[in-house]
């Protein structure tokens, strides 16, 4: 299989890197050692970090797209604006489903239950 980009790891950062590369025209392969996308994002813990300490939303883009999909599919009711820190309660199984849908819609190829050991580089 020949691709432009290989992303090792399908947690939040790897998933975002793979989708961003694919949406920008690269042929992408995502290598994931487990059998689902999302890492700790799919653990069922509330998602935090979209807002600053004053409650102003500061994270948008793909992260907000995922929030909107979760709300649309019943995987979250939306942000809880707790005075200490806003958070997003989620259904972990819906997180896995939504992230997989985003990956598939972006035409990212996936190898589940595959371990990336090292990179072999030829001719720079």
Backbone bond lengths (Angstrom), bond angles and torsions (degrees), N, CA, C in turn:
res aa  C-N    CA-C-N  psi(-1)  N-CA   C-N-CA  omega(-1)  CA-C   N-CA-C  phi
1 X - - - 1.447 - - 1.524 107.99 -
2 X 1.309 116.35 129.65 1.456 121.37 -179.85 1.527 108.31 -111.74
3 X 1.354 116.30 127.21 1.459 121.75 179.49 1.521 109.44 -137.01
4 X 1.329 115.58 166.37 1.464 121.02 177.32 1.522 111.84 -84.19
5 X 1.345 115.86 -37.17 1.459 121.28 -174.05 1.526 109.24 -135.79
6 X 1.330 116.17 135.40 1.459 121.55 170.83 1.523 106.94 -116.15
7 X 1.329 115.94 127.03 1.461 121.33 176.60 1.521 107.09 -110.38
8 X 1.321 116.07 123.19 1.460 121.31 178.62 1.523 108.57 -97.05
9 X 1.316 115.92 111.98 1.459 121.41 179.58 1.508 111.54 110.64
10 X 1.324 115.75 131.38 1.464 121.00 -177.25 1.507 113.42 -115.87
11 X 1.340 116.36 29.27 1.458 119.38 172.26 1.521 109.29 -73.76
12 X 1.321 118.18 -169.56 1.467 119.86 -177.79 1.528 113.92 -55.55
13 X 1.332 117.51 -43.10 1.469 120.06 -178.32 1.514 111.98 -71.11
14 X 1.331 116.99 -45.22 1.458 120.37 179.41 1.510 112.08 -64.05
15 X 1.324 116.48 -41.66 1.462 121.12 178.39 1.531 109.80 -61.38
16 X 1.341 116.53 -45.58 1.461 120.45 179.69 1.527 111.45 -64.92
17 X 1.324 117.53 -40.20 1.468 120.81 179.08 1.524 111.02 -63.79
18 X 1.329 116.55 -43.14 1.462 120.78 -179.95 1.528 111.12 -64.31
19 X 1.325 116.83 -45.80 1.462 120.83 -179.45 1.527 110.55 -65.16
20 X 1.331 117.09 -44.15 1.464 119.98 179.78 1.520 111.47 -61.12
21 X 1.329 117.13 -44.20 1.468 120.24 179.13 1.524 110.73 -63.12
22 X 1.327 116.86 -44.14 1.468 120.20 -179.36 1.523 111.58 -65.99
23 X 1.325 117.10 -41.23 1.472 120.58 179.71 1.514 111.95 -67.84
24 X 1.341 116.23 -16.53 1.461 120.37 176.65 1.521 112.29 -101.09
25 X 1.329 116.53 16.26 1.457 120.90 170.97 1.511 117.32 99.74
26 X 1.317 118.67 -1.95 1.464 120.14 -179.45 1.523 110.87 -82.00
27 X 1.322 115.85 149.45 1.465 122.85 171.85 1.527 105.35 -87.60
28 X 1.342 117.43 115.58 1.464 121.97 -166.79 1.524 111.93 -119.37
29 X 1.332 114.81 139.50 1.459 122.74 171.99 1.521 107.61 -118.95
30 X 1.340 116.03 126.55 1.458 122.64 175.85 1.519 107.91 -104.32
31 X 1.327 116.65 123.46 1.461 122.46 179.80 1.526 107.54 -105.57
32 X 1.328 116.19 122.24 1.468 121.90 -174.14 1.512 110.18 -129.30
33 X 1.348 117.26 125.78 1.462 119.00 -176.86 1.526 112.89 -74.84
34 X 1.341 118.36 -24.28 1.463 120.99 176.85 1.527 110.03 -96.38
35 X 1.331 116.77 -174.67 1.468 119.35 -177.27 1.523 112.67 -106.86
36 X 1.340 117.21 24.93 1.464 120.97 175.46 1.521 109.50 -152.15
37 X 1.334 114.54 158.80 1.455 122.47 178.75 1.528 108.21 -94.76
38 X 1.320 117.72 144.67 1.455 120.57 170.08 1.508 116.75 128.26
39 X 1.323 118.43 -25.63 1.462 119.83 179.95 1.514 111.55 54.27
40 X 1.323 116.83 -135.32 1.463 121.18 -179.25 1.526 112.96 -64.76
41 X 1.326 116.80 -23.03 1.466 119.76 176.70 1.524 110.55 -60.85
42 X 1.335 116.63 -28.77 1.466 122.17 -179.30 1.528 112.36 -97.98
43 X 1.330 117.19 19.42 1.469 120.53 -177.25 1.523 112.52 -84.40
44 X 1.318 117.09 -16.65 1.453 120.67 -176.50 1.513 112.86 99.90
45 X 1.334 117.04 -9.77 1.462 119.68 175.34 1.527 109.06 -69.60
46 X 1.329 117.70 147.75 1.479 118.89 177.53 1.527 110.33 -61.29
47 X 1.310 115.60 146.65 1.463 121.53 178.65 1.518 108.16 -88.98
48 X 1.336 116.18 128.55 1.458 121.07 176.71 1.522 108.53 -124.10
49 X 1.311 116.86 166.76 1.457 120.86 174.07 1.510 114.59 110.43
50 X 1.321 118.96 -3.23 1.461 120.40 177.57 1.530 112.24 -79.13
51 X 1.335 116.57 -18.13 1.464 121.47 -175.56 1.523 110.28 -122.88
52 X 1.325 115.01 152.21 1.463 118.59 174.14 1.528 109.77 -83.57
53 X 1.308 117.59 -178.06 1.470 120.50 -175.16 1.526 113.08 -69.14
54 X 1.330 117.15 -8.70 1.459 121.07 177.86 1.533 111.62 -99.06
55 X 1.335 116.40 3.48 1.461 120.32 178.74 1.516 114.82 86.05
56 X 1.335 117.84 5.62 1.466 121.23 178.83 1.527 108.99 -86.42
57 X 1.339 116.57 129.07 1.455 119.78 179.02 1.523 109.45 -68.46
58 X 1.340 116.00 130.53 1.462 121.75 -177.49 1.531 112.56 -124.60
59 X 1.329 117.72 -7.55 1.460 121.87 178.93 1.519 108.43 -114.49
60 X 1.330 116.07 129.57 1.462 121.61 -178.41 1.531 108.68 -133.53
61 X 1.292 119.03 -137.81 1.452 123.85 174.96 1.517 113.79 59.90
62 X 1.333 115.87 -137.69 1.456 122.01 -178.21 1.526 111.38 -60.25
63 X 1.323 117.31 -37.40 1.471 120.36 179.04 1.522 110.69 -60.61
64 X 1.320 117.74 -42.73 1.465 121.03 179.09 1.527 110.86 -70.75
65 X 1.327 116.70 -35.10 1.469 120.36 175.59 1.532 110.29 -58.79
66 X 1.311 116.57 -41.66 1.468 120.92 179.31 1.525 110.44 -66.63
67 X 1.333 117.34 -41.72 1.466 120.94 176.81 1.532 109.94 -58.20
68 X 1.329 117.08 -46.63 1.468 120.72 -178.57 1.527 111.30 -63.35
69 X 1.328 117.25 -39.67 1.464 120.46 178.00 1.530 111.00 -66.28
70 X 1.323 116.19 -39.98 1.464 119.32 177.91 1.523 110.65 -61.89
71 X 1.319 116.98 -44.31 1.464 120.58 178.80 1.528 110.63 -62.84
72 X 1.319 116.73 -44.20 1.468 121.41 -178.67 1.528 111.67 -62.76
73 X 1.335 117.21 -36.90 1.467 121.80 -175.83 1.530 113.49 -94.26
74 X 1.327 117.89 7.96 1.460 120.64 178.54 1.512 114.72 79.88
75 X 1.324 117.21 14.91 1.454 121.02 -179.85 1.513 113.76 -88.19
76 X 1.342 116.62 -6.28 1.458 121.83 176.91 1.523 108.55 -164.44
77 X 1.310 115.55 149.80 1.469 121.07 175.25 1.523 111.52 -89.85
78 X 1.324 117.15 -7.19 1.452 121.83 -178.70 1.515 110.85 112.75
79 X 1.316 115.58 -176.64 1.452 121.35 -176.88 1.520 111.79 -69.89
80 X 1.308 115.51 138.73 1.460 122.63 170.87 1.520 105.61 -99.59
81 X 1.319 116.63 118.36 1.455 120.49 -174.30 1.531 110.48 -88.37
82 X 1.305 116.06 66.66 1.461 123.45 177.13 1.530 108.17 -65.07
83 X 1.338 118.30 137.39 1.469 119.32 -178.61 1.528 113.87 -63.06
84 X 1.331 117.68 -23.95 1.468 119.80 178.65 1.523 110.73 -78.81
85 X 1.319 116.16 -45.84 1.465 121.30 175.38 1.528 108.51 -165.87
86 X 1.329 117.49 133.38 1.457 120.35 176.11 1.531 109.75 -69.25
87 X 1.322 116.65 144.65 1.450 120.55 179.27 1.523 110.33 -144.06
88 X 1.317 114.62 162.74 1.456 122.04 -178.48 1.523 108.75 -120.61
89 X 1.332 118.44 103.90 1.461 119.21 175.25 1.534 109.25 -71.25
90 X 1.337 116.74 140.57 1.462 120.77 -175.69 1.523 111.93 -137.04
91 X 1.318 114.96 156.24 1.459 122.89 169.60 1.531 106.15 -89.89
92 X 1.340 119.07 115.52 1.469 120.38 -173.64 1.533 113.62 -61.01
93 X 1.309 118.03 -34.18 1.468 119.43 179.25 1.522 111.25 -69.87
94 X 1.331 116.75 -34.63 1.465 119.85 176.83 1.524 110.37 -70.59
95 X 1.334 117.51 -33.89 1.468 120.42 175.47 1.531 109.02 -59.33
96 X 1.326 117.34 -47.70 1.470 121.08 179.70 1.517 110.78 -58.53
97 X 1.338 116.62 -43.43 1.466 121.06 -178.45 1.525 111.32 -66.25
98 X 1.325 116.82 -46.86 1.467 120.40 -178.41 1.525 110.71 -63.45
99 X 1.331 117.81 -44.11 1.465 119.91 -179.91 1.521 111.31 -63.70
100 X 1.319 116.98 -39.28 1.465 120.16 177.78 1.527 110.64 -64.47
101 X 1.327 117.20 -39.98 1.469 120.50 177.17 1.525 110.99 -61.16
102 X 1.322 117.52 -43.69 1.466 121.28 179.59 1.529 109.92 -62.62
103 X 1.322 116.70 -43.84 1.466 121.79 178.46 1.529 110.23 -60.16
104 X 1.327 116.28 -49.21 1.469 120.34 -177.62 1.525 111.47 -65.06
105 X 1.329 118.07 -41.66 1.471 121.31 179.20 1.527 111.44 -63.95
106 X 1.315 116.41 -26.29 1.471 120.98 179.92 1.525 112.03 -87.42
107 X 1.340 116.50 1.13 1.471 123.23 179.02 1.526 113.11 63.26
108 X 1.325 116.05 32.91 1.460 120.77 173.91 1.527 107.87 -81.90
109 X 1.324 115.95 130.58 1.470 120.30 174.83 1.524 108.02 -81.28
110 X 1.339 117.29 144.64 1.464 120.52 -177.51 1.519 110.26 -127.35
111 X 1.328 115.48 138.04 1.459 121.94 167.94 1.524 106.84 -116.50
112 X 1.324 116.75 104.14 1.458 121.16 177.12 1.520 109.70 -81.53
113 X 1.307 116.15 158.49 1.458 124.26 178.21 1.529 111.45 50.10
114 X 1.336 113.06 46.28 1.463 121.34 -179.47 1.524 107.94 -130.92
115 X 1.311 116.35 136.04 1.454 121.71 -177.94 1.522 109.33 -106.42
116 X 1.334 116.68 130.02 1.464 121.65 175.85 1.523 107.85 -92.34
117 X 1.320 116.18 117.70 1.464 120.32 -175.99 1.512 113.76 -91.59
118 X 1.299 117.50 -52.23 1.450 120.94 -178.96 1.525 109.65 -160.41
119 X 1.299 115.59 159.43 1.467 120.81 178.08 1.529 108.66 -94.70
120 X 1.305 116.03 136.95 1.460 121.69 174.73 1.516 106.86 -112.34
121 X 1.317 117.08 118.44 1.449 121.92 -175.61 1.526 109.45 -113.26
122 X 1.320 114.85 130.11 1.472 120.65 177.10 1.528 108.26 -119.74
123 X 1.311 116.50 141.03 1.461 122.30 178.63 1.524 111.67 53.38
124 X 1.302 116.41 52.72 1.472 124.24 178.83 1.505 111.57 69.54
